[in-house]
Amino acid sequence: MIAATFAWSFTSSLKLGAMKARLDSISARPWSEGDSHRHGDYLARELAEGTVARVYAVASGFVVNLGCLTLEDDVEVAKQRIASAKSILLTKVLPAILATNIAETEPLE
């Protein structure tokens, strides 16, 4: 099994509800809304097989976690899935939600 989590902090003029509407309009499947006991409300969606992005509102703006969990032991397959998900996140998701001041950070979970 291979597991990894990456994260980026960012700011946006949008609230989570408006982000969901924008993301749903560019996605083949809708984004899910959830509530974490530790981090509050979030939006989530699979970006590539075995990867999930979660957008959380935090005091300083937002954090998006990108997690990968695969039962396969093939490191190259996991790397390809993570690379695909990162590309989708950075080129489609974050621009759609008007993300600015994007910086790598520690994952929330």
Steps between C-alpha positions, in 0.01 A plus 500: 500500500620852418367809679605864464348841572603838358353843573486857376376811677326774303266793524181559303221754500251210481337305784473119486144508359604721209809286444281189478277662237801598289668161539181311418465705181841381371491143634353182356375409849394733782722581794388366839445712807618363832568593860817401681496497880855638499494745210138594434320517166673389182449415134636172361534314173713229343733661245679190370457135593592454865538874569267738682519878534341663806462878526473632857430853621760606760561825689756624248298402189487144369703181488457228240624153593576255220508146630596184317422151625555196284501135591746432222867483587607642163673827588510614137122465466450699821741771379310530170165531680637763738654695210170491311303615805749781574472620143118506516511679834748767395377563144123457534374489860689789656447739207126417498466605863701820449787381719784745560810497721538124443779341703592147601423434866462221753189283454220552752441133570 
